[in-house]
Amino acid sequence: MKRLIGLLSLLLFWAGAHTSDLEVDHIRILTGREGTFLELQVSYPLNDTLWLKVVRTDRSKGVFEVREGGRYREVSEIPIPHGVSNFGLKTKYRIRLVGGAYKPGEEVPVTLLFPAGALVTLPAEVEALEAPSPLLKAALGAVALAALLLFIQAIRRRRADRRAARAR
């Protein structure tokens, strides 16, 4: 029994030593057409790799994904190497939140689970991914219309040239 208690104490000490210097910053939840994602920055000063095992909010769970060949596939955990790691919508590793609805502006508690039961809970503000501005949409529409008019004009010139060639 003493050995078991000693082993558990050692594991908890190891977990505490490995996560005590861990810093999580710039945490937010982004919602958009592609889904809902957790964006955060993790600073890990130790010279080894820590693994993020679980992410939960009060209404959904996090699904870890890794980008391979332009597509994302699900993985069971995310490595946190020495240094600063960023996680977001377009990074190599990302965290998709599934099973809950989020409203822009609300603050949601997010819990991160690391090895040996080390937990970090932080509030994250929900932000909507912005759609293109109306001005940008109008500009793109104007460019498309101009291209269409130039195409129609080129077709009319070609037909006029053919008629002139036949008339000679």
Residue frames as a rotation matrix with the C-alpha (Angstrom) as fourth column:
MET 1
0.567 0.824 0.000 0.00
0.824 -0.567 0.000 0.00
0.000 0.000 -1.000 0.00
LYS 2
0.396 -0.511 -0.763 2.88
0.175 -0.773 0.609 2.36
-0.901 -0.375 -0.217 0.80
ARG 3
-0.657 -0.662 0.360 4.33
0.441 0.050 0.896 1.71
-0.611 0.748 0.259 -2.65
LEU 4
-0.100 0.724 0.683 1.03
0.974 -0.068 0.215 2.57
0.202 0.687 -0.699 -4.31
ILE 5
0.806 0.363 -0.468 0.75
0.500 -0.840 0.210 5.82
-0.317 -0.403 -0.858 -2.32
GLY 6
-0.023 -0.913 -0.408 4.38
0.149 -0.407 0.901 6.61
-0.989 -0.040 0.145 -3.17
LEU 7
-0.646 -0.178 0.742 3.76
0.717 0.190 0.670 5.94
-0.261 0.965 0.005 -6.87
LEU 8
0.364 0.862 0.353 0.63
0.905 -0.416 0.082 8.13
0.218 0.289 -0.932 -6.89
SER 9
0.666 -0.194 -0.721 2.52
0.290 -0.822 0.489 10.90
-0.687 -0.535 -0.491 -5.08
LEU 10
-0.444 -0.895 0.044 5.31
0.307 -0.106 0.946 10.69
-0.842 0.433 0.322 -7.64
LEU 11
-0.398 0.380 0.835 2.83
0.912 0.065 0.405 10.88
0.100 0.923 -0.372 -10.54
LEU 12
0.708 0.700 -0.096 1.05
0.706 -0.696 0.130 13.88
0.024 -0.160 -0.987 -9.01
PHE 13
0.312 -0.696 -0.647 4.39
0.178 -0.626 0.759 15.59
-0.933 -0.352 -0.071 -8.36
TRP 14
-0.647 -0.555 0.523 5.43
0.566 0.110 0.817 14.94
-0.511 0.825 0.243 -11.97
ALA 15
0.038 0.759 0.650 2.12
0.957 -0.214 0.195 16.32
0.287 0.615 -0.735 -13.26
GLY 16
0.818 0.266 -0.509 2.41
0.467 -0.823 0.322 19.38
-0.334 -0.502 -0.798 -11.03
ALA 17
-0.057 -0.933 -0.355 6.01
0.216 -0.358 0.908 19.99
-0.975 -0.025 0.222 -12.06
HIS 18
-0.702 -0.240 0.671 5.14
0.663 0.126 0.738 19.70
-0.262 0.963 0.070 -15.73
THR 19
0.035 0.792 0.610 2.06
0.853 -0.342 0.394 21.91
0.520 0.507 -0.687 -15.67
SER 20
0.360 0.122 -0.925 2.97
0.772 -0.595 0.222 24.50
-0.524 -0.794 -0.308 -13.05
ASP 21
-0.505 -0.626 -0.593 4.99
0.141 -0.738 0.660 26.51
-0.851 0.250 0.461 -15.57
LEU 22
-0.572 0.387 0.724 2.43
0.820 0.234 0.523 25.99
0.033 0.892 -0.451 -18.32
GLU 23
-0.600 0.400 -0.693 0.69
-0.066 -0.888 -0.456 29.20
-0.797 -0.228 0.559 -19.44
VAL 24
-0.320 0.605 0.730 -2.49
0.944 0.270 0.190 29.42
-0.082 0.749 -0.657 -21.52
ASP 25
-0.559 0.060 -0.827 -3.21
0.071 -0.990 -0.119 32.82
-0.826 -0.125 0.549 -23.09
HIS 26
-0.681 0.272 -0.680 -5.35
-0.695 -0.531 0.484 34.46
-0.230 0.802 0.551 -25.74
ILE 27
-0.872 0.408 0.269 -8.14
0.410 0.911 -0.054 31.93
-0.267 0.063 -0.962 -25.34
ARG 28
-0.432 0.802 -0.414 -11.37
-0.724 -0.581 -0.371 32.49
-0.538 0.139 0.832 -27.25
ILE 29
-0.316 0.460 0.830 -14.11
0.470 0.836 -0.284 30.55
-0.824 0.300 -0.480 -29.01
LEU 30
-0.731 0.019 -0.683 -14.69
-0.539 -0.629 0.560 31.29
-0.419 0.777 0.470 -32.70
THR 31
-0.082 0.768 0.635 -17.99
0.355 0.618 -0.702 30.46
-0.931 0.168 -0.323 -34.40
GLY 32
-0.392 -0.041 -0.919 -18.56
-0.739 -0.581 0.341 30.52
-0.548 0.813 0.197 -38.13
ARG 33
0.431 0.603 -0.671 -19.64
-0.898 0.357 -0.256 28.57
0.085 0.714 0.695 -41.19
GLU 34
-0.153 -0.603 -0.783 -16.95
-0.478 0.738 -0.476 25.91
0.865 0.302 -0.401 -40.71
GLY 35
0.285 0.290 -0.914 -18.01
0.602 0.688 0.406 25.24
0.746 -0.666 0.022 -37.12
THR 36
0.894 -0.011 0.447 -16.97
-0.350 -0.641 0.683 26.28
0.279 -0.767 -0.577 -33.64
PHE 37
0.346 -0.873 -0.343 -13.29
0.504 0.481 -0.717 26.27
0.791 0.075 0.607 -32.68
LEU 38
0.874 -0.227 -0.430 -11.18
0.340 -0.348 0.874 27.00
-0.348 -0.910 -0.227 -29.64
GLU 39
0.487 -0.764 0.424 -8.28
0.242 -0.348 -0.906 29.37
0.839 0.544 0.015 -30.27
LEU 40
0.978 -0.208 0.005 -5.49
-0.056 -0.241 0.969 29.64
-0.200 -0.948 -0.247 -27.71
GLN 41
0.329 -0.943 -0.056 -1.77
-0.428 -0.096 -0.899 30.04
0.842 0.320 -0.435 -27.15
VAL 42
0.991 -0.055 -0.121 0.16
0.130 0.562 0.817 27.69
0.023 -0.825 0.564 -24.86
SER 43
0.282 -0.943 0.175 3.62
-0.722 -0.329 -0.609 28.50
0.632 0.046 -0.774 -23.45
TYR 44
0.998 -0.020 -0.063 5.48
0.052 0.818 0.572 25.47
0.040 -0.574 0.818 -22.12
PRO 45
0.585 -0.808 0.073 9.02
-0.806 -0.589 -0.056 26.18
0.088 -0.026 -0.996 -20.81
LEU 46
0.282 -0.517 0.808 10.21
-0.396 0.705 0.589 22.64
-0.874 -0.486 -0.006 -20.07
ASN 47
-0.309 -0.572 -0.760 12.36
-0.925 -0.004 0.379 20.82
-0.220 0.820 -0.528 -22.60
ASP 48
-0.900 0.139 0.413 10.01
0.202 0.973 0.113 17.93
-0.386 0.185 -0.904 -23.35
THR 49
-0.713 0.701 -0.024 6.54
-0.273 -0.246 0.930 17.43
0.646 0.669 0.367 -24.80
LEU 50
-0.752 0.617 0.231 3.31
-0.194 0.127 -0.973 17.63
-0.629 -0.777 0.024 -22.84
TRP 51
-0.860 0.495 0.124 0.08
0.347 0.389 0.853 16.19
0.374 0.777 -0.506 -24.28
LEU 52
-0.621 0.769 0.150 -3.33
-0.765 -0.553 -0.330 17.87
-0.170 -0.320 0.932 -24.15
LYS 53
-0.969 0.188 0.162 -5.77
0.185 0.982 -0.032 15.04
-0.165 -0.001 -0.986 -23.47
VAL 54
-0.161 0.985 0.057 -9.26
0.986 0.158 0.051 16.60
0.042 0.065 -0.997 -23.10
VAL 55
-0.994 0.053 0.093 -11.00
-0.057 -0.998 -0.037 19.93
0.090 -0.043 0.995 -23.70
ARG 56
-0.284 0.946 -0.155 -14.51
0.936 0.308 0.169 20.60
0.207 -0.097 -0.973 -22.33
THR 57
-0.811 0.220 0.542 -16.80
-0.281 -0.959 -0.032 23.55
0.513 -0.179 0.840 -21.94
ASP 58
-0.712 0.595 0.374 -20.01
-0.401 0.093 -0.911 23.75
-0.577 -0.799 0.173 -19.97
ARG 59
0.331 0.941 -0.072 -21.94
-0.576 0.142 -0.805 22.59
-0.747 0.308 0.589 -23.04
SER 60
0.913 -0.003 -0.409 -19.65
-0.357 0.482 -0.800 20.72
0.200 0.876 0.438 -25.42
LYS 61
0.561 -0.774 0.292 -16.50
0.296 0.518 0.803 18.68
-0.773 -0.364 0.520 -25.83
GLY 62
0.293 -0.575 -0.764 -13.42
-0.817 -0.566 0.113 19.40
-0.497 0.591 -0.636 -27.86
VAL 63
0.864 -0.100 0.494 -12.42
0.323 0.861 -0.392 17.21
-0.386 0.498 0.776 -30.78
PHE 64
0.095 -0.924 -0.371 -8.73
-0.286 -0.382 0.879 17.34
-0.954 0.023 -0.300 -31.64
GLU 65
0.922 0.182 0.341 -7.82
0.276 0.308 -0.911 17.50
-0.271 0.934 0.233 -35.32
VAL 66
-0.100 -0.974 -0.205 -4.53
0.071 -0.213 0.974 17.51
-0.992 0.083 0.091 -37.24
ARG 67
0.683 0.286 -0.672 -4.07
-0.582 -0.343 -0.737 18.81
-0.442 0.895 -0.068 -40.80
GLU 68
-0.304 -0.735 0.607 -2.61
0.043 0.626 0.779 16.29
-0.952 0.263 -0.158 -43.21
GLY 69
-0.769 -0.095 0.632 -2.53
0.604 0.215 0.768 16.89
-0.209 0.972 -0.108 -46.94
GLY 70
-0.877 0.399 0.268 -4.89
-0.210 -0.820 0.533 19.85
0.432 0.411 0.803 -46.83
ARG 71
0.202 0.961 -0.189 -7.56
-0.164 0.223 0.961 18.03
0.966 -0.163 0.202 -44.80
TYR 72
-0.375 -0.246 0.894 -8.13
-0.902 -0.125 -0.413 17.62
0.214 -0.961 -0.175 -41.09
ARG 73
0.040 0.376 -0.926 -8.50
0.020 0.926 0.376 14.25
0.999 -0.034 0.030 -39.39
GLU 74
0.766 0.369 0.526 -9.39
-0.501 -0.169 0.849 13.47
0.403 -0.914 0.055 -35.79
VAL 75
-0.292 -0.844 -0.451 -6.65
-0.018 0.476 -0.879 12.55
0.956 -0.249 -0.154 -33.27
SER 76
0.401 0.503 -0.766 -6.91
0.662 0.419 0.621 11.51
0.633 -0.756 -0.165 -29.61
GLU 77
0.569 -0.269 -0.777 -4.52
0.606 -0.502 0.618 14.12
-0.556 -0.822 -0.122 -28.14
ILE 78
0.861 -0.292 0.416 -2.45
0.125 -0.672 -0.730 17.17
0.493 0.681 -0.542 -29.11
PRO 79
0.145 -0.885 -0.443 1.28
0.972 0.212 -0.104 17.53
0.185 -0.416 0.890 -28.41
ILE 80
0.992 0.010 0.124 2.43
-0.020 -0.971 0.236 20.66
0.123 -0.237 -0.964 -26.57
PRO 81
0.359 -0.929 -0.093 6.17
0.777 0.352 -0.522 20.96
0.518 0.115 0.848 -27.27
HIS 82
-0.126 -0.551 -0.825 8.72
0.834 -0.509 0.212 23.20
-0.537 -0.661 0.524 -25.56
GLY 83
-0.953 -0.273 0.132 8.10
0.303 -0.825 0.478 26.86
-0.021 0.495 0.869 -26.40
VAL 84
-0.467 0.809 -0.358 4.99
-0.455 -0.567 -0.687 28.67
-0.758 -0.157 0.633 -27.59
SER 85
-0.863 0.293 0.411 2.27
0.495 0.650 0.577 26.81
-0.098 0.701 -0.706 -29.51
ASN 86
-0.629 0.707 -0.323 -0.72
-0.675 -0.703 -0.225 28.41
-0.386 0.077 0.919 -31.18
PHE 87
-0.771 0.500 0.395 -3.96
0.568 0.820 0.071 26.55
-0.289 0.279 -0.916 -31.86
GLY 88
-0.408 0.661 -0.630 -6.74
-0.447 -0.746 -0.493 27.92
-0.796 0.080 0.601 -34.03
LEU 89
0.584 0.812 -0.004 -8.92
-0.346 0.244 -0.906 27.46
-0.734 0.531 0.424 -37.07
LYS 90
0.901 -0.228 -0.369 -6.08
-0.353 0.109 -0.929 27.25
0.252 0.968 0.017 -39.64
THR 91
0.057 -0.928 0.369 -3.18
-0.984 0.011 0.179 25.83
-0.170 -0.374 -0.912 -37.55
LYS 92
-0.597 -0.359 -0.717 -1.72
-0.540 0.841 0.028 22.32
0.593 0.404 -0.696 -37.90
TYR 93
-0.718 0.428 -0.549 -3.56
0.659 0.673 -0.336 21.18
0.226 -0.603 -0.765 -34.78
ARG 94
-0.636 0.569 0.521 -6.97
-0.501 -0.818 0.281 22.60
0.586 -0.082 0.806 -33.98
ILE 95
-0.917 0.389 -0.082 -9.73
0.290 0.513 -0.807 22.02
-0.272 -0.765 -0.584 -31.44
ARG 96
-0.594 0.799 0.096 -13.28
-0.175 -0.244 0.954 21.78
0.785 0.550 0.285 -32.78
LEU 97
-0.859 0.407 0.310 -16.05
-0.327 0.029 -0.945 22.25
-0.394 -0.913 0.108 -30.21
VAL 98
-0.672 0.643 -0.368 -19.04
-0.133 0.385 0.914 20.00
0.729 0.662 -0.173 -30.89
GLY 99
-0.382 0.626 -0.680 -22.39
0.775 0.617 0.133 19.60
0.503 -0.476 -0.721 -29.20
GLY 100
-0.118 0.355 -0.927 -23.17
0.804 -0.514 -0.299 23.12
-0.583 -0.781 -0.225 -28.05
ALA 101
0.412 0.298 0.861 -24.46
0.748 -0.650 -0.133 26.47
0.520 0.699 -0.490 -29.25
TYR 102
-0.311 -0.602 -0.735 -22.48
0.852 -0.519 0.065 29.62
-0.421 -0.606 0.675 -28.51
LYS 103
0.763 0.576 0.294 -23.58
0.642 -0.730 -0.234 33.24
0.080 0.368 -0.927 -28.79
PRO 104
-0.121 -0.840 0.529 -21.08
0.611 -0.483 -0.627 35.98
0.782 0.248 0.572 -29.64
GLY 105
-0.056 -0.018 0.998 -20.16
-0.464 -0.885 -0.042 38.06
0.884 -0.465 0.041 -26.60
GLU 106
0.891 0.408 0.200 -20.80
-0.360 0.365 0.859 35.43
0.277 -0.837 0.472 -23.95
GLU 107
-0.177 -0.948 0.264 -18.06
-0.937 0.081 -0.340 34.14
0.301 -0.307 -0.903 -21.67
VAL 108
0.801 0.429 -0.417 -17.69
-0.374 0.903 0.211 30.36
0.467 -0.013 0.884 -21.40
PRO 109
0.317 -0.720 0.618 -15.49
-0.770 0.185 0.611 28.37
-0.554 -0.669 -0.495 -18.98
VAL 110
0.645 -0.238 -0.726 -13.07
-0.480 0.614 -0.627 26.07
0.595 0.753 0.281 -20.82
THR 111
0.592 -0.439 0.676 -11.30
-0.544 0.400 0.737 23.19
-0.594 -0.804 -0.002 -19.06
LEU 112
0.380 -0.602 -0.702 -8.09
-0.681 0.331 -0.653 21.65
0.625 0.726 -0.285 -20.41
LEU 113
0.871 -0.095 0.481 -6.90
-0.296 0.680 0.671 18.27
-0.391 -0.727 0.564 -19.07
PHE 114
0.198 -0.902 -0.385 -3.20
-0.857 0.032 -0.514 17.39
0.476 0.431 -0.767 -19.21
PRO 115
-0.101 -0.272 -0.957 -1.41
0.004 0.962 -0.274 14.18
0.995 -0.031 -0.096 -18.04
ALA 116
-0.691 -0.200 -0.695 -1.99
0.574 0.433 -0.695 12.76
0.440 -0.879 -0.184 -14.54
GLY 117
0.135 0.927 -0.349 -5.18
0.979 -0.070 0.194 14.75
0.155 -0.368 -0.917 -14.06
ALA 118
-0.670 -0.397 -0.628 -3.71
0.509 -0.861 0.001 18.27
-0.541 -0.319 0.778 -14.21
LEU 119
0.220 0.868 0.445 -6.56
0.975 -0.184 -0.124 20.68
-0.025 0.461 -0.887 -15.01
VAL 120
-0.904 -0.309 -0.294 -6.57
0.295 -0.951 0.094 24.27
-0.309 -0.002 0.951 -16.26
THR 121
0.069 0.967 0.246 -9.89
0.993 -0.043 -0.110 26.14
-0.096 0.252 -0.963 -16.38
LEU 122
-0.836 -0.359 -0.415 -10.13
0.293 -0.932 0.215 29.56
-0.463 0.058 0.884 -18.00
PRO 123
0.273 0.938 -0.212 -12.91
0.237 -0.280 -0.930 31.78
-0.932 0.204 -0.299 -19.34
ALA 124
-0.787 -0.445 0.427 -13.13
0.510 -0.081 0.856 32.22
-0.347 0.892 0.290 -23.12
GLU 125
-0.208 0.713 -0.669 -15.14
-0.361 -0.692 -0.625 34.88
-0.909 0.112 0.401 -24.90
VAL 126
0.002 0.333 0.943 -17.19
0.755 0.617 -0.220 33.78
-0.655 0.712 -0.251 -27.90
GLU 127
-0.307 -0.132 -0.943 -16.55
-0.430 -0.864 0.261 35.68
-0.849 0.486 0.208 -31.14
ALA 128
0.712 0.560 0.423 -18.22
0.200 0.416 -0.887 35.29
-0.673 0.716 0.184 -34.52
LEU 129
-0.472 -0.802 0.366 -15.94
0.611 0.002 0.792 34.87
-0.636 0.597 0.489 -37.52
GLU 130
-0.105 0.443 -0.890 -16.65
-0.292 -0.870 -0.398 37.87
-0.951 0.218 0.220 -39.66
ALA 131
0.406 0.313 0.859 -18.25
0.773 0.384 -0.505 37.50
-0.488 0.868 -0.086 -43.04
PRO 132
-0.593 -0.615 0.520 -16.87
0.800 -0.525 0.291 39.68
0.094 0.589 0.803 -45.85
SER 133
-0.568 0.347 -0.746 -17.93
0.178 -0.833 -0.523 43.29
-0.803 -0.430 0.412 -45.45
PRO 134
0.500 0.831 0.244 -20.74
0.496 -0.044 -0.867 44.63
-0.710 0.554 -0.434 -47.66
LEU 135
0.559 -0.366 -0.744 -18.24
-0.622 -0.779 -0.084 46.96
-0.549 0.510 -0.663 -49.32
LEU 136
-0.582 -0.798 0.157 -15.99
-0.531 0.519 0.670 44.03
-0.616 0.307 -0.725 -50.25
LYS 137
-0.255 0.581 0.773 -18.98
0.544 0.747 -0.382 42.08
-0.799 0.323 -0.507 -51.58
ALA 138
0.754 0.559 -0.345 -20.00
0.096 -0.613 -0.785 45.09
-0.650 0.559 -0.515 -53.69
ALA 139
0.129 -0.802 -0.583 -16.46
-0.828 -0.411 0.382 45.49
-0.546 0.433 -0.717 -55.05
LEU 140
-0.719 -0.372 0.586 -16.27
-0.088 0.886 0.455 41.80
-0.689 0.275 -0.670 -55.98
GLY 141
0.182 0.881 0.436 -19.68
0.602 0.251 -0.758 42.07
-0.777 0.401 -0.485 -57.66
ALA 142
0.708 0.041 -0.705 -18.53
-0.366 -0.832 -0.416 45.12
-0.604 0.553 -0.574 -59.65
VAL 143
-0.377 -0.908 -0.181 -15.39
-0.733 0.173 0.657 43.30
-0.566 0.381 -0.731 -60.81
ALA 144
-0.567 0.239 0.788 -17.45
0.364 0.931 -0.021 40.27
-0.739 0.274 -0.615 -61.87
LEU 145
0.560 0.827 -0.047 -19.91
0.385 -0.310 -0.869 42.52
-0.734 0.468 -0.492 -63.75
ALA 146
0.393 -0.505 -0.768 -17.07
-0.722 -0.687 0.083 44.35
-0.570 0.522 -0.635 -65.53
ALA 147
-0.684 -0.666 0.296 -15.52
-0.383 0.674 0.632 41.02
-0.621 0.319 -0.716 -66.56
LEU 148
-0.161 0.724 0.670 -18.88
0.611 0.607 -0.508 39.82
-0.775 0.328 -0.540 -67.89
LEU 149
0.745 0.456 -0.487 -19.36
-0.024 -0.712 -0.702 43.02
-0.667 0.534 -0.519 -69.93
LEU 150
-0.057 -0.852 -0.521 -15.86
-0.839 -0.242 0.488 42.73
-0.542 0.465 -0.700 -71.40
PHE 151
-0.696 -0.142 0.704 -16.56
0.084 0.957 0.277 39.11
-0.713 0.252 -0.654 -72.33
ILE 152
0.314 0.896 0.313 -19.83
0.587 0.076 -0.806 40.05
-0.747 0.437 -0.502 -74.05
GLN 153
0.629 -0.142 -0.765 -18.09
-0.486 -0.840 -0.243 42.89
-0.607 0.524 -0.597 -75.91
ALA 154
-0.496 -0.868 -0.017 -15.35
-0.612 0.336 0.716 40.51
-0.616 0.365 -0.698 -77.12
ILE 155
-0.419 0.428 0.801 -17.99
0.526 0.834 -0.170 38.08
-0.740 0.349 -0.574 -78.43
ARG 156
0.669 0.714 -0.208 -19.79
0.284 -0.504 -0.815 40.90
-0.687 0.486 -0.540 -80.29
ARG 157
0.233 -0.669 -0.705 -16.51
-0.763 -0.576 0.294 42.08
-0.603 0.470 -0.645 -81.88
ARG 158
-0.707 -0.508 0.492 -15.71
-0.167 0.796 0.582 38.54
-0.687 0.329 -0.648 -83.00
ARG 159
0.013 0.807 0.590 -19.16
0.698 0.415 -0.583 38.18
-0.716 0.420 -0.558 -84.62
ALA 160
0.757 0.242 -0.607 -18.81
-0.146 -0.843 -0.518 41.59
-0.637 0.480 -0.603 -86.32
ASP 161
-0.207 -0.915 -0.347 -15.37
-0.738 -0.087 0.669 40.63
-0.642 0.395 -0.657 -87.66
ARG 162
-0.619 0.043 0.784 -16.78
0.306 0.933 0.191 37.35
-0.723 0.358 -0.591 -89.05
ARG 163
0.477 0.867 0.147 -19.63
0.558 -0.170 -0.812 39.19
-0.679 0.469 -0.564 -90.78
ALA 164
0.561 -0.338 -0.755 -17.22
-0.561 -0.827 -0.047 41.70
-0.609 0.450 -0.654 -92.28
ALA 165
-0.562 -0.811 0.163 -14.98
-0.462 0.471 0.751 38.87
-0.686 0.347 -0.640 -93.52
ARG 166
-0.312 0.530 0.788 -17.95
0.634 0.734 -0.243 37.11
-0.707 0.424 -0.565 -95.18
ALA 167
0.681 0.633 -0.369 -19.11
0.215 -0.654 -0.726 40.35
-0.700 0.414 -0.581 -96.85
ARG 168
0.033 -0.746 -0.665 -15.78
-0.672 -0.509 0.537 40.79
-0.739 0.430 -0.518 -98.65
